[in-house]
Amino acid sequence: MKINTKYFGEMDVAETDVIHFPEPLQGFELSPEYIIIRFDDDDDSLLCLQSMVDPNLAFVLVNPFYLIEDYAPSITMEDLDTLEAEQNTPLAFYAVAVIHENWMDSTINLRCPIAVNPEKQLGKQLIMDQNAYSMRHPISAGSQKEV
């Protein structure tokens, strides 16, 4: 199928690449389906979470493990149920980034990562109540955890 995207124009998308969010992203209830697109074909550190419904709705994602090697998001049994996953199911985690004109001022949300079960193509934004991670972790901080 063809979709229009915010950053990449018109694209062909395979149905198998669509990630369904049974619990839509907070504030974006009208867009329960997305695809993940790499900004660079050879690099998966910076990604785009593109709405299938709204071409202008796209989030910049980063792999949080590239910045914080020991990042350990907590996931509840309810979260696992939503993702149709078991405790040992390998999940992908992404942090939503806020990119500023000055790259060094950009931040990522480590407290509310997006978890994806790639086997089922199901996603969910986790809302962790632990204060170990910030909602505005500076990208420039690299591997230092912000408490």
C-alpha positions as CSV (number, residue, x, y, z in Angstrom):
1,M,0.0,0.0,0.0
2,K,1.1,3.6,-0.6
3,I,1.2,6.2,2.2
4,N,2.3,9.8,2.4
5,T,4.9,10.5,5.1
6,K,6.1,13.7,6.8
7,Y,9.8,13.2,6.0
8,F,10.0,10.8,3.1
9,G,7.1,11.7,0.7
10,E,5.1,8.9,-0.7
11,M,6.2,5.4,0.2
12,D,5.2,1.8,-0.5
13,V,4.5,0.0,2.8
14,A,4.0,-3.7,3.3
15,E,1.1,-4.6,5.6
16,T,3.6,-6.8,7.6
17,D,5.5,-3.6,8.5
18,V,2.6,-1.9,10.2
19,I,2.8,-1.8,14.0
20,H,-0.6,-1.7,15.7
21,F,-1.0,0.1,19.1
22,P,-3.9,-1.5,20.9
23,E,-3.7,1.4,23.3
24,P,-2.9,4.4,21.1
25,L,-0.2,6.8,22.0
26,Q,-1.5,9.3,24.6
27,G,-3.0,12.3,22.8
28,F,-3.0,10.5,19.5
29,E,-6.0,8.2,19.8
30,L,-6.9,8.6,16.1
31,S,-3.6,7.1,14.9
32,P,-3.3,3.5,16.2
33,E,-1.1,2.3,13.4
34,Y,2.5,3.3,12.5
35,I,5.5,2.2,10.7
36,I,9.1,2.6,11.6
37,I,11.4,4.1,8.9
38,R,15.1,4.5,9.1
39,F,16.4,8.0,8.3
40,D,19.5,6.3,6.9
41,D,19.4,2.9,5.3
42,D,22.7,1.9,6.9
43,D,22.1,3.2,10.4
44,D,19.3,2.3,12.8
45,S,20.2,4.8,15.5
46,L,17.8,7.5,14.3
47,L,14.3,6.4,13.2
48,C,10.9,7.8,12.4
49,L,7.6,6.5,13.8
50,Q,5.2,7.5,11.0
51,S,1.4,7.4,11.4
52,M,-0.4,5.4,8.8
53,V,-3.4,7.7,9.1
54,D,-1.9,11.2,9.3
55,P,1.0,12.0,7.0
56,N,2.0,15.0,9.3
57,L,2.2,12.8,12.4
58,A,5.7,11.4,12.8
59,F,7.9,11.0,15.8
60,V,11.7,10.9,15.8
61,L,12.9,7.8,17.7
62,V,16.3,6.8,18.9
63,N,17.5,3.4,20.2
64,P,18.1,4.3,23.8
65,F,20.8,1.6,24.2
66,Y,23.1,3.5,21.8
67,L,23.2,6.3,24.4
68,I,22.8,4.4,27.7
69,E,24.3,0.9,27.5
70,D,22.7,-0.2,30.8
71,Y,19.2,1.2,30.0
72,A,16.7,-1.1,31.7
73,P,13.1,-0.1,31.1
74,S,10.6,-1.8,33.4
75,I,7.7,-3.6,31.9
76,T,4.6,-4.8,33.7
77,M,2.6,-8.0,33.1
78,E,-0.2,-5.8,31.8
79,D,2.2,-4.3,29.3
80,L,3.3,-7.8,28.2
81,D,-0.3,-8.8,27.8
82,T,-1.0,-5.8,25.6
83,L,2.1,-6.7,23.5
84,E,1.0,-10.4,23.4
85,A,4.5,-11.2,24.8
86,E,5.9,-13.5,27.4
87,Q,8.6,-12.4,29.9
88,N,11.3,-13.9,27.6
89,T,10.0,-12.5,24.3
90,P,12.6,-10.2,22.7
91,L,11.1,-6.7,22.5
92,A,12.5,-3.6,20.8
93,F,12.6,-0.3,22.8
94,Y,12.7,3.2,21.4
95,A,12.9,6.6,23.0
96,V,11.0,9.5,21.5
97,A,13.3,12.4,20.7
98,V,12.8,16.1,20.7
99,I,15.2,17.5,18.1
100,H,16.2,21.1,18.4
101,E,17.9,23.3,15.8
102,N,21.0,23.1,18.0
103,W,21.5,19.3,18.0
104,M,23.2,19.5,21.5
105,D,20.0,20.8,23.0
106,S,18.0,17.8,21.8
107,T,16.5,15.4,24.4
108,I,15.0,11.9,24.6
109,N,12.2,10.5,26.8
110,L,13.7,7.6,28.7
111,R,10.8,7.4,31.2
112,C,8.1,6.6,28.5
113,P,9.8,4.4,25.9
114,I,7.9,2.7,23.1
115,A,8.0,-1.1,23.3
116,V,7.4,-3.2,20.2
117,N,6.9,-6.9,19.9
118,P,8.3,-7.5,16.4
119,E,6.9,-11.0,16.2
120,K,3.3,-9.7,16.5
121,Q,3.8,-6.1,15.2
122,L,2.3,-4.7,18.4
123,G,3.5,-1.6,20.2
124,K,2.8,0.2,23.4
125,Q,4.2,3.3,25.0
126,L,5.3,2.4,28.5
127,I,4.7,4.9,31.3
128,M,7.3,3.9,33.9
129,D,6.8,5.3,37.4
130,Q,10.4,4.9,38.4
131,N,12.4,8.1,38.7
132,A,15.6,6.5,37.5
133,Y,15.0,8.0,34.0
134,S,14.2,11.4,32.8
135,M,11.5,12.5,30.3
136,R,14.1,15.0,29.0
137,H,17.4,13.2,29.0
138,P,19.9,15.4,27.0
139,I,21.3,13.6,24.0
140,S,24.6,15.4,24.7
141,A,24.8,13.6,28.1
142,G,25.7,10.4,26.2
143,S,25.9,7.4,28.5
144,Q,25.3,9.2,31.8
145,K,22.0,8.4,33.4
146,E,20.0,11.5,34.5
147,V,18.3,11.0,37.9
